[in-house]
Amino acid sequence: MSGEYFAEFKTGVNNAWKVELGNWIAFSGVPPVVLAGSIPTVPFRVAIITEAIAGHTDVAGIVKVNDEELTFTRATRLTAEEELTSWPTITVTGLDCKITVELISVDGEYLQNETLVPMEIICFPKTRILRDRSGSGWQQTNYDIWSEEPLNIGDQIRFFDPHQNGQTIDIYVKNVDSAVDLELDNTQPFRVYNCA
């Protein structure tokens, strides 16, 4: 296979993102606590986690979340009761350790935050019309995605779909197919992911 064939498909740019979800962390480090990042659009509370690390082992003290005091006698996780809609003021007294500020729902459930990891994809949409017995129907689009990025079933991919006027869409890996070699000697193997 010639290099020209490969160049026809190679985009050469990160044109998509793998969407990874994780617990919403607003701060993780040693004091002073400076909250950063986006704020949830729903009311939330904070959980404070203290942890001894090399050179910072004093885990006893007080963390004040606005006016509410959380007293730590050992490394642990405590939650504030105050319902928040903006960043609280967090002050630390007597603690010299790693502090993690985790955002949780008002019911105490973990809030999830998205992390977008850039990736390169080659996209082949497959659109069909599905009909029901009454004669109406709807359009369904599935995607074959070629990528060097290792993905698993259920992983989420976000990209601007040129076949839908550049609209940002999210698709999920439904099946992992065999690798495709677009160059000689298996030097550029792509995995094929069937997505919807």
Backbone bond lengths (Angstrom), bond angles and torsions (degrees), N, CA, C in turn:
res aa  C-N    CA-C-N  psi(-1)  N-CA   C-N-CA  omega(-1)  CA-C   N-CA-C  phi
1 M - - - 1.450 - - 1.524 108.44 -
2 S 1.295 117.76 133.85 1.460 120.84 -175.99 1.526 111.46 -82.66
3 G 1.329 115.71 158.67 1.455 121.25 177.44 1.508 112.92 -62.72
4 E 1.351 117.60 -27.96 1.456 120.52 178.90 1.526 110.80 -63.60
5 Y 1.321 116.48 -36.33 1.463 119.78 179.81 1.521 110.38 -64.22
6 F 1.332 115.42 -43.97 1.458 119.57 178.93 1.526 110.60 -63.76
7 A 1.335 117.58 -43.60 1.457 121.66 -177.87 1.523 111.53 -61.21
8 E 1.309 117.44 -27.54 1.461 120.74 178.75 1.527 111.43 -63.09
9 F 1.333 117.89 -31.75 1.454 121.82 -176.84 1.517 113.88 -100.40
10 K 1.318 117.70 -23.09 1.461 121.20 -175.42 1.525 109.93 -71.85
11 T 1.337 117.09 121.20 1.459 119.90 -179.04 1.523 111.61 -81.96
12 G 1.333 116.82 -33.35 1.460 120.42 176.86 1.512 114.53 76.45
13 V 1.326 118.74 2.65 1.459 121.08 179.61 1.522 108.91 -135.96
14 N 1.328 114.31 156.20 1.457 118.87 171.60 1.527 106.85 -77.45
15 N 1.314 116.34 109.40 1.459 120.51 -174.14 1.522 112.41 -116.67
16 A 1.332 116.87 12.46 1.461 120.91 179.35 1.525 108.22 -154.86
17 W 1.317 115.41 175.31 1.454 121.49 179.19 1.519 109.44 -137.43
18 K 1.323 115.26 138.54 1.455 120.43 167.91 1.518 105.57 -86.05
19 V 1.330 116.58 126.51 1.459 121.59 -177.40 1.527 108.13 -93.17
20 E 1.311 116.23 115.63 1.461 121.39 177.91 1.518 108.97 -110.38
21 L 1.320 116.00 134.28 1.460 121.81 179.24 1.524 109.53 -105.42
22 G 1.316 115.51 140.44 1.460 120.85 177.36 1.510 109.71 -152.49
23 N 1.314 116.46 167.86 1.459 119.76 177.33 1.522 109.43 -57.76
24 W 1.310 116.13 141.49 1.469 122.12 -175.24 1.526 109.37 -77.67
25 I 1.319 116.63 106.81 1.463 123.16 -179.20 1.527 108.36 -106.56
26 A 1.338 115.94 121.63 1.466 120.58 -179.95 1.526 111.78 -95.47
27 F 1.342 116.35 -19.57 1.465 120.46 178.32 1.524 108.34 -160.93
28 S 1.321 116.56 142.43 1.461 121.86 172.95 1.519 107.42 -152.24
29 G 1.330 116.47 111.75 1.451 121.28 -178.24 1.515 110.37 166.32
30 V 1.328 115.47 -164.37 1.459 120.27 178.31 1.533 108.40 -96.30
31 P 1.360 116.78 155.16 1.469 119.82 -178.90 1.523 111.38 -57.95
32 P 1.338 117.30 153.07 1.469 127.96 8.18 1.529 112.19 -78.44
33 V 1.330 115.25 152.82 1.455 121.98 -178.41 1.527 108.84 -87.87
34 V 1.326 116.03 117.65 1.460 122.05 177.26 1.528 107.06 -122.96
35 L 1.322 116.79 110.02 1.459 121.04 -178.10 1.519 109.99 -74.87
36 A 1.327 115.96 141.11 1.463 120.16 -176.33 1.519 109.72 -142.45
37 G 1.313 114.61 164.32 1.457 120.90 177.37 1.508 111.84 96.19
38 S 1.311 114.32 -174.35 1.460 119.44 -178.78 1.525 110.59 -78.06
39 I 1.320 115.25 155.73 1.460 122.37 -179.58 1.524 107.89 -100.15
40 P 1.339 118.35 139.91 1.463 119.60 177.93 1.527 111.73 -58.90
41 T 1.315 116.02 151.11 1.468 120.80 179.02 1.520 111.69 -84.97
42 V 1.316 117.26 -4.70 1.473 122.40 178.20 1.522 108.51 -114.12
43 P 1.341 117.85 156.74 1.468 118.96 175.20 1.533 110.27 -58.05
44 F 1.330 116.61 147.34 1.460 121.46 -175.75 1.514 110.56 -146.58
45 R 1.315 115.39 169.42 1.463 123.46 171.62 1.520 107.43 -125.40
46 V 1.324 116.56 174.08 1.467 119.67 176.96 1.519 110.17 -120.37
47 A 1.314 114.71 146.20 1.466 122.60 170.26 1.521 106.52 -113.81
48 I 1.325 115.86 134.51 1.465 121.43 -179.55 1.532 107.56 -109.33
49 I 1.332 115.62 127.49 1.457 121.46 179.41 1.519 107.94 -117.05
50 T 1.334 116.01 127.47 1.464 120.52 176.59 1.520 108.60 -109.18
51 E 1.341 114.81 144.16 1.465 120.07 -175.86 1.522 109.12 -153.83
52 A 1.329 116.62 131.88 1.464 121.29 177.19 1.528 109.34 -75.79
53 I 1.330 115.74 134.59 1.464 121.47 174.75 1.534 107.51 -132.41
54 A 1.309 117.26 169.44 1.471 121.66 -178.20 1.533 110.61 -54.63
55 G 1.328 115.50 123.98 1.459 121.22 177.95 1.518 114.41 83.06
56 H 1.316 118.09 -6.73 1.476 122.87 -179.71 1.522 107.89 -140.04
57 T 1.344 116.26 86.36 1.468 120.20 -171.35 1.523 114.82 -117.27
58 D 1.319 118.84 0.90 1.472 120.89 -178.01 1.522 109.39 -84.99
59 V 1.342 116.13 100.40 1.471 121.43 -174.60 1.528 112.71 -101.66
60 A 1.326 118.05 6.22 1.459 121.45 178.34 1.526 109.43 -100.99
61 G 1.331 115.38 130.28 1.457 120.00 179.21 1.513 111.11 162.77
62 I 1.325 115.61 -162.17 1.465 121.32 -175.30 1.521 109.58 -125.41
63 V 1.315 114.79 135.36 1.459 121.82 170.89 1.524 105.92 -114.67
64 K 1.325 114.95 125.53 1.459 120.65 -179.15 1.529 108.22 -105.98
65 V 1.343 116.56 122.10 1.460 123.30 176.95 1.517 106.04 -107.01
66 N 1.345 116.93 105.23 1.459 122.99 -167.62 1.524 107.39 53.29
67 D 1.341 119.54 -112.41 1.472 121.02 -178.97 1.524 113.18 -101.12
68 E 1.328 117.58 -4.30 1.468 121.54 -176.56 1.529 110.33 -89.76
69 E 1.350 115.70 129.69 1.458 121.11 -179.61 1.523 110.97 -100.44
70 L 1.323 115.44 131.94 1.461 122.10 173.56 1.523 106.69 -113.62
71 T 1.343 116.77 121.15 1.458 121.60 -176.83 1.523 109.90 -100.17
72 F 1.323 115.15 123.29 1.461 122.45 -179.64 1.525 109.12 -106.45
73 T 1.350 116.50 128.76 1.466 121.67 174.53 1.525 110.71 -110.62
74 R 1.331 116.51 -11.16 1.463 122.93 179.19 1.530 107.84 -158.44
75 A 1.321 115.82 173.55 1.464 120.03 176.52 1.528 108.57 -67.75
76 T 1.337 116.08 122.06 1.466 120.41 -176.75 1.524 109.80 -164.95
77 R 1.327 114.98 -172.93 1.479 122.00 177.66 1.521 107.75 -124.51
78 L 1.331 116.16 122.94 1.461 122.08 176.36 1.523 108.82 -123.30
79 T 1.333 115.97 147.56 1.465 119.91 -179.64 1.516 110.59 -114.16
80 A 1.314 115.15 141.28 1.460 121.62 175.55 1.522 108.42 -82.99
81 E 1.323 116.01 149.69 1.470 121.31 -177.93 1.529 112.84 -88.88
82 E 1.328 117.11 -24.08 1.468 120.70 -174.08 1.527 111.72 -65.15
83 E 1.333 115.24 131.56 1.469 121.97 175.67 1.525 108.08 -82.80
84 L 1.335 116.57 128.55 1.460 121.83 -172.84 1.526 111.86 -118.18
85 T 1.323 115.64 151.80 1.464 121.64 171.54 1.532 110.56 -128.40
86 S 1.330 116.64 -2.19 1.465 122.21 176.20 1.527 107.63 -144.49
87 W 1.338 116.23 169.68 1.466 118.94 -178.94 1.519 110.49 -61.78
88 P 1.330 117.13 132.51 1.464 119.49 175.27 1.529 110.41 -82.47
89 T 1.319 115.90 165.86 1.456 121.47 171.16 1.521 106.92 -89.86
90 I 1.318 116.52 123.15 1.465 120.75 -178.74 1.517 108.49 -117.00
91 T 1.350 115.17 121.95 1.463 121.15 177.44 1.521 108.77 -119.94
92 V 1.320 115.41 149.03 1.459 122.02 -175.46 1.522 108.71 -122.54
93 T 1.356 115.43 133.44 1.460 120.75 177.31 1.524 108.53 -128.10
94 G 1.328 116.97 122.95 1.461 122.00 173.67 1.517 115.38 82.94
95 L 1.303 119.27 -6.99 1.464 121.91 -178.80 1.531 110.52 -96.88
96 D 1.322 115.97 134.96 1.455 121.68 169.83 1.529 106.52 -135.72
97 C 1.320 114.73 81.89 1.463 120.94 -176.50 1.530 108.01 -157.47
98 K 1.313 115.41 177.25 1.464 119.53 175.12 1.524 108.30 -73.32
99 I 1.330 115.29 131.73 1.463 121.64 178.21 1.525 107.95 -121.85
100 T 1.319 115.57 130.81 1.457 121.50 176.07 1.513 107.99 -116.66
101 V 1.330 116.60 128.80 1.467 122.25 176.28 1.521 106.71 -106.60
102 E 1.322 114.29 113.07 1.463 121.79 -176.58 1.523 108.10 -109.10
103 L 1.329 117.04 137.07 1.461 120.57 178.91 1.520 109.02 -92.76
104 I 1.338 115.31 132.51 1.457 121.75 179.87 1.521 109.20 -129.37
105 S 1.334 116.43 161.85 1.460 120.45 178.64 1.521 109.21 -72.10
106 V 1.330 117.21 168.61 1.465 120.64 178.67 1.529 110.54 -64.12
107 D 1.340 117.70 -20.83 1.463 122.12 177.13 1.526 112.39 -89.01
108 G 1.330 117.80 -2.74 1.451 121.54 178.18 1.514 115.23 93.68
109 E 1.339 117.19 3.29 1.474 120.14 178.33 1.533 109.43 -78.92
110 Y 1.337 115.71 151.99 1.457 119.88 177.20 1.526 109.75 -65.54
111 L 1.329 117.05 134.19 1.457 121.44 170.03 1.523 107.34 -89.40
112 Q 1.308 115.92 138.91 1.464 121.23 -179.57 1.526 109.40 -101.34
113 N 1.319 115.83 143.21 1.459 122.30 178.68 1.524 108.14 -125.86
114 E 1.328 115.58 143.36 1.461 120.71 -179.64 1.523 111.09 -86.41
115 T 1.334 114.64 138.95 1.453 121.85 168.51 1.524 106.44 -119.70
116 L 1.331 116.58 126.29 1.459 120.81 -179.01 1.517 109.87 -98.38
117 V 1.343 116.29 119.14 1.459 122.68 179.83 1.530 107.62 -104.29
118 P 1.356 118.57 114.78 1.470 120.43 -178.38 1.525 111.76 -59.50
119 M 1.317 115.46 141.63 1.455 121.38 176.73 1.520 109.40 -150.48
120 E 1.306 115.63 164.84 1.458 121.69 179.62 1.519 108.77 -110.72
121 I 1.333 115.95 132.10 1.464 120.09 178.23 1.526 110.22 -131.68
122 I 1.309 114.97 156.04 1.463 122.79 167.01 1.516 104.36 -118.69
123 C 1.324 116.37 123.07 1.458 121.69 -168.71 1.525 111.73 -112.71
124 F 1.317 115.61 131.18 1.461 122.35 174.92 1.525 108.44 -123.47
125 P 1.354 117.76 99.52 1.463 119.49 179.90 1.525 111.46 -76.25
126 K 1.317 115.87 148.40 1.459 122.63 175.54 1.525 107.15 -128.92
127 T 1.334 115.84 107.60 1.462 120.58 -177.45 1.520 109.70 -107.89
128 R 1.317 115.63 139.42 1.460 120.66 176.23 1.522 108.91 -144.74
129 I 1.329 114.50 159.35 1.460 121.45 177.17 1.525 107.46 -99.64
130 L 1.311 115.64 125.91 1.461 121.01 176.56 1.528 108.28 -102.32
131 R 1.294 116.99 133.82 1.467 121.89 -177.75 1.519 109.60 -114.21
132 D 1.335 115.03 148.41 1.458 118.99 171.12 1.528 109.19 -110.60
133 R 1.310 118.28 177.88 1.468 122.05 -173.03 1.524 113.30 -65.56
134 S 1.323 116.93 -25.26 1.468 119.05 -178.29 1.527 111.97 -77.11
135 G 1.316 117.35 -7.61 1.457 120.89 178.26 1.516 113.83 100.29
136 S 1.330 117.63 -11.02 1.463 118.56 176.96 1.525 108.19 -85.51
137 G 1.305 115.79 174.57 1.451 118.98 -178.56 1.507 111.15 -163.42
138 W 1.306 115.21 -178.10 1.452 121.15 178.55 1.518 108.63 -150.11
139 Q 1.316 113.80 162.01 1.466 120.30 -178.25 1.522 109.28 -95.68
140 Q 1.318 116.76 133.88 1.454 121.79 176.49 1.528 108.72 -124.11
141 T 1.337 115.67 131.08 1.455 120.41 177.78 1.516 109.47 -119.54
142 N 1.305 115.53 124.30 1.461 122.68 171.12 1.520 106.82 -110.73
143 Y 1.310 116.66 162.53 1.456 120.81 -175.06 1.518 110.16 -131.55
144 D 1.323 116.40 135.22 1.456 121.53 165.19 1.518 105.60 -97.50
145 I 1.308 116.39 120.31 1.464 122.94 -178.02 1.523 107.91 -111.81
146 W 1.322 115.99 128.09 1.457 121.54 172.29 1.521 106.95 -104.16
147 S 1.311 116.44 130.64 1.455 119.82 179.79 1.522 109.97 -156.73
148 E 1.322 115.62 153.57 1.458 121.07 173.40 1.524 110.81 -86.45
149 E 1.321 116.63 -11.21 1.464 122.61 -178.92 1.528 110.14 -71.02
150 P 1.330 118.11 128.97 1.466 118.55 176.05 1.531 110.31 -72.50
151 L 1.314 116.59 122.55 1.462 122.53 -179.53 1.521 109.26 -127.59
152 N 1.319 115.50 160.39 1.453 122.07 178.54 1.522 109.60 -123.86
153 I 1.311 116.16 163.35 1.464 120.86 175.77 1.525 108.34 -58.42
154 G 1.333 115.88 132.73 1.456 121.94 -178.64 1.515 114.24 96.54
155 D 1.346 118.78 -14.52 1.464 120.77 179.14 1.527 110.00 -65.05
156 Q 1.317 115.41 147.23 1.459 122.87 -177.12 1.520 109.88 -104.69
157 I 1.347 115.84 133.59 1.465 122.92 177.49 1.526 107.82 -121.05
158 R 1.328 116.62 135.48 1.472 121.87 178.04 1.520 107.93 -119.75
159 F 1.335 116.72 133.41 1.471 119.98 177.98 1.520 110.05 -157.86
160 F 1.336 115.03 164.85 1.458 121.99 175.14 1.523 106.88 -85.42
161 D 1.326 117.52 116.61 1.460 121.86 -176.09 1.524 109.76 -88.42
162 P 1.339 118.65 109.27 1.466 120.39 179.95 1.531 112.25 -66.60
163 H 1.317 117.58 -17.76 1.464 121.16 179.50 1.523 111.85 -84.73
164 Q 1.347 116.95 -5.20 1.460 122.29 175.79 1.526 109.45 -126.83
165 N 1.329 115.17 46.19 1.467 123.34 177.67 1.526 112.85 56.82
166 G 1.328 117.60 35.58 1.459 120.93 176.83 1.509 114.50 73.92
167 Q 1.317 117.12 13.67 1.464 121.37 179.91 1.533 109.99 -67.03
168 T 1.322 116.43 139.28 1.460 120.44 177.02 1.517 108.77 -76.06
169 I 1.329 115.86 126.90 1.459 119.72 179.45 1.527 109.73 -129.21
170 D 1.316 115.32 156.51 1.455 122.85 173.34 1.517 108.04 -112.64
171 I 1.322 116.04 132.95 1.458 121.12 175.68 1.526 107.85 -128.10
172 Y 1.315 115.73 160.05 1.457 121.41 -177.29 1.519 109.96 -123.67
173 V 1.320 116.31 139.36 1.459 121.46 179.02 1.526 108.34 -69.68
174 K 1.345 115.91 122.18 1.461 122.08 179.71 1.528 111.96 -105.13
175 N 1.326 117.00 -24.56 1.458 121.05 -177.82 1.527 108.79 -155.01
176 V 1.322 116.57 142.58 1.459 121.62 176.68 1.519 107.03 -109.83
177 D 1.326 116.09 119.23 1.455 122.25 -177.77 1.517 110.15 -97.73
178 S 1.311 116.48 -178.61 1.457 121.18 -179.05 1.524 111.14 -70.38
179 A 1.321 115.03 167.74 1.466 120.80 -178.93 1.521 110.69 -77.39
180 V 1.333 115.49 153.36 1.461 123.27 177.02 1.515 107.27 -119.20
181 D 1.318 117.30 132.75 1.458 121.67 179.78 1.527 108.15 -105.90
182 L 1.330 116.87 114.52 1.460 120.71 -179.14 1.525 111.91 -97.15
183 E 1.316 118.13 3.83 1.452 122.38 175.64 1.517 108.75 -136.24
184 L 1.312 116.14 173.18 1.464 120.67 177.36 1.522 111.17 -72.49
185 D 1.295 116.65 155.89 1.461 123.75 171.98 1.524 113.99 61.07
186 N 1.322 117.13 26.55 1.463 121.72 176.43 1.531 112.26 52.92
187 T 1.328 117.13 39.83 1.461 120.56 -178.52 1.526 112.56 -85.22
188 Q 1.308 118.13 -14.03 1.461 120.75 -178.29 1.535 109.40 -139.45
189 P 1.318 117.30 67.80 1.462 118.21 -176.93 1.530 111.67 -75.78
190 F 1.304 115.99 133.34 1.450 122.97 174.21 1.518 108.87 -109.08
191 R 1.313 117.50 142.56 1.452 121.45 170.36 1.515 107.43 -92.36
192 V 1.316 117.12 146.27 1.463 121.71 177.28 1.519 108.04 -106.05
193 Y 1.333 115.79 124.91 1.459 121.67 -179.65 1.529 108.55 -117.02
194 N 1.330 116.15 127.54 1.457 121.18 174.51 1.512 106.95 -91.51
195 C 1.330 116.27 122.49 1.464 121.48 -172.19 1.521 110.78 -127.66
196 A 1.307 114.80 158.56 1.468 121.32 174.28 1.515 108.70 -145.30
